[in-house]
């Protein structure tokens, strides 16, 4: 077993955290979405009407409900696992490689879960009650070819950003995440200030979904490289 | 003799503090070396550098002739669990036992099971809820069952009860007999481990103050005790490492061999004389008296 495989296994030993908890969160968000639909119906909404469908498809619960957990999972994949990985004899490079593979496995697993549940939702005409949980605008409005890359790249981005924050903590202690967060916020606001005037109506009209995919790939790559750079000089104490 | 571990003029600086200063030491292949010294002497930093978990500010660290930092082949031959080891969130004992073989090519599952049974390690609570002794036992399981050619044990006795310490000793000796390897062991319970060591490195304030074969180290110094004036008279001809007085009685540890001359002089002055044990040496060097004035009356210097 090479170093990257061993580091991947190190993360996968915690099966419940990787595979169990996300499904529990998905189930909880689904129940909350169904309850909200019930409340709207009781308040006078008409299930299946055009107005109902438009409103229900704006449900962002399933798109954003896991984000916080995934960022946390990314943080702990480095912050508390890195010292033990070095103890076991991993190199920093193999650890970051294994962490990235694990994050990709987790993201692919979530994408498959979402895809299966979307198919069930479509096959049951939205759970027999016009409840829109996965067939929503944020996840491609029932299009598997949009849902799969959206969930995969979104999850992977959240995990790698979390890992980057974990690495900044491993390298600089409490100051790391504070300065990284402040730096990212200032950088993003500065970028917005620069490009906002040049974003005209024609640019917005020409917007393509794959731009977001490219942005996600860049975020994932930059986060992984920065994580490695931070961990190379991190000292375990 | 081939050296399994070498540190050549190693300094490790954290901001303005030198955790290690110009440390040079070598541990021969197959040796059982005691790494002794007070808290903060630099023992864990030395182990951290040897295991590639840290890099020296200046100097070189070699394990089997290679730099261990980011060296997968070398790191797979080293086992080092620090005394304050952190484990991933929500990690249980079975997680540790299932992942360790993926990194340790010589892992012995039967030995691990025997140690877990012997130390009565519980499977149920998360490791972060383990007691200090149970954490030490987990470190021992990892250290011994990995059968790493270079095994570093950092304060393995911390919190262990007497039965567990005995078990550790027995299994360590049995396993080293069957599977010889280089062992570097740091401990404050020196008298209990004394018989294990064939080499000793003694550190104080980030420096190596003594490195020798254990037999040689046991002949380096002697302890003299008796009436203060007589002890002081005896010590006049020897460098004093540490002195301690209670009332009119005084005990001093001095460098010098316990030979016929020393015995005859002690008999003449009416003082008691004995060879300094490794524990006596560690206490003496750790007191700081050897670096300063040797007479600190009335305090356990």
Interface residues (C-beta under 8 A of the other chain):
Chain A: X1 X3 X5 X6 X9 X10 X13 X14 X16 X17 X76 X80 X81 X83 X84 X86 X87 X88 X89 X90 X91 X92 X93 X94 X232 X235 X236
Chain B: X48 X51 X52 X53 X54 X70 X71 X72 X75 X76 X78 X79 X80 X81 X82 X85 X86 X87 X88 X89 X90 X91 X95 X98 X99 X100 X102 X103 X104 X142 X148
